Structure formats: structure tokens, C-alpha cells
Amino acid sequence: MTDKHAPEGDLVIRTVAMPNDTNFNGDIFRGWLLSEMDLGGAIAARKVSKSRVTTIAIDKMVFKRPVHVGDTLCCYAKLLRVGRTSMAFAISVWILPDGFGEREQVTEAIFTYVAIDEAERPIPVKR
């Protein structure tokens, strides 16, 4: 993963960072960012697998800068590979500071999801 000037992949979530999402320093809690990334990746994985999915791994998490209240958060998912039951996505988060500033990348990671059936057993992605 490299520092880019434009996001890659599909926009899967767009939201605004709110005061309830802050940590004790007043910055947006990175756990909230991680949660948004996981939700966005799951949306993309469900679209590919046409089934329920579960997160099994998060790799290479990198936080490049803090996020502040009022920033517009844009989460992008790019499919990297499909295995028999799993899918890996590069998930990146970009912000528009105060909702209208110049776009900046704030974090990225690789998320791996597994397609599952109603009993939560792995199933092939391509059925």
C-alpha cells in the first residue's frame, strides 16, 4: 500500500465525524474509524459473495493523521483477491476536513472476510 493522491476502489461509506466519536484527547477515536472501515468492507464483501460475511483478519493498519469533529469521512474498498471462501480488500479512509477542505488520506488496512451461511459456516464465494 502506498500513499496516493486519489482513493482507489468503490466508495462504501460516507459519514461525518461527530462529538460522540471522540477520545479523551478530543480527536476522533481510532476504534470508531476501524469500525467504519469494517462496516464498509463488509458491504463490499457481501456484494461480491452475495451472502453473509464475517471479518477474520485486519492487516497492515496504518494511521496517517487524526480525524476531527466535523470532518467528512469517506471509506473506499478495493477488492484485492478472492479465495475459495475468503475475500481480501484494501480499505482506505479519506476525509474532507470540516466537510469541504482538500481530500486527505487518514488510514488504510487490508481486511479479510469469509462468506458464511446462516449457521455461520464458511461457504464458497463463487457458488
C-alpha positions in Angstrom: 0.0 0.0 0.0 1.3 3.4 -0.9 0.4 7.0 -0.2 -1.8 8.1 -3.0 -3.4 11.3 -4.1 -6.8 9.8 -5.0 -8.7 7.0 -3.5 -8.9 3.6 -5.2 -11.9 1.3 -5.2 -15.6 1.9 -4.5 -17.0 4.4 -2.1 -18.8 2.2 0.5 -19.4 4.7 3.4 -19.6 8.4 3.7 -20.4 10.0 7.1 -19.5 12.9 9.3 -17.3 12.6 12.4 -19.4 13.7 15.4 -18.6 14.7 19.0 -19.7 11.4 20.4 -17.0 9.7 18.4 -14.1 11.4 20.2 -11.5 10.1 22.6 -10.1 11.8 25.7 -7.9 14.0 23.6 -10.8 15.4 21.6 -9.8 13.6 18.4 -12.0 11.0 16.7 -11.5 7.6 18.4 -9.5 5.4 16.1 -11.6 2.4 17.2 -14.6 4.3 15.6 -12.6 4.6 12.4 -11.7 0.9 12.5 -15.4 0.1 12.9 -16.4 2.2 10.0 -13.8 0.5 7.8 -15.0 -2.9 8.9 -18.6 -1.9 8.0 -17.6 -0.6 4.6 -15.5 -3.7 3.9 -18.4 -5.9 4.9 -20.7 -4.0 2.5 -18.2 -4.7 -0.3 -17.7 -8.3 0.7 -21.4 -9.0 0.8 -21.8 -7.6 -2.7 -19.1 -9.9 -4.0 -20.2 -13.0 -2.2 -23.9 -12.5 -2.2 -24.0 -13.9 1.3 -23.4 -13.1 4.9 -19.8 -12.4 5.8 -17.6 -12.3 8.8 -14.3 -10.5 9.4 -11.4 -12.8 10.0 -8.3 -10.6 9.8 -7.1 -7.0 9.7 -3.6 -6.5 8.4 -1.2 -3.5 7.9 -3.3 -0.9 9.8 -1.7 2.5 9.3 -3.0 5.8 10.8 -1.5 8.7 9.0 -3.2 11.7 10.8 -6.0 12.4 13.3 -9.6 13.0 12.3 -11.6 15.8 13.9 -15.2 16.5 14.7 -16.9 17.8 11.5 -14.6 16.1 9.1 -16.4 14.2 6.3 -15.2 10.6 6.3 -15.1 8.6 3.0 -14.4 4.9 3.2 -13.2 3.1 0.0 -12.9 -0.6 -0.6 -10.8 -2.2 -3.4 -11.0 -6.0 -3.9 -7.5 -7.5 -3.8 -8.2 -11.2 -4.1 -10.8 -13.9 -3.8 -10.1 -17.3 -2.3 -12.4 -20.2 -2.0 -14.3 -18.8 1.0 -12.5 -15.6 1.6 -12.0 -12.1 0.1 -9.4 -9.5 0.9 -10.0 -5.8 0.4 -7.8 -2.8 0.7 -9.8 -0.4 2.8 -8.8 3.3 2.9 -10.3 6.3 4.6 -10.1 9.8 3.2 -11.5 12.9 4.8 -12.7 16.3 3.7 -11.6 18.5 6.6 -14.6 20.4 8.0 -16.6 18.8 5.2 -15.2 20.9 2.4 -11.4 21.0 2.6 -8.9 19.3 0.4 -9.2 15.5 0.5 -6.6 13.7 2.7 -5.9 10.0 3.3 -6.0 9.3 7.1 -5.8 5.5 7.3 -5.6 2.2 5.4 -5.6 -1.5 6.1 -6.2 -4.9 4.5 -9.4 -6.6 5.7 -10.2 -10.2 5.0 -13.8 -11.5 5.1 -15.2 -15.1 4.9 -18.5 -15.8 3.2 -20.8 -17.7 5.7 -24.1 -19.5 5.6 -27.0 -19.0 8.1 -25.3 -21.4 10.5 -22.1 -19.3 10.3 -20.2 -22.0 8.4 -17.8 -20.9 5.6 -19.2 -21.3 2.1 -17.6 -20.8 -1.3 -17.6 -17.2 -2.5 -18.3 -18.3 -6.0 -21.2 -20.8 -5.8 
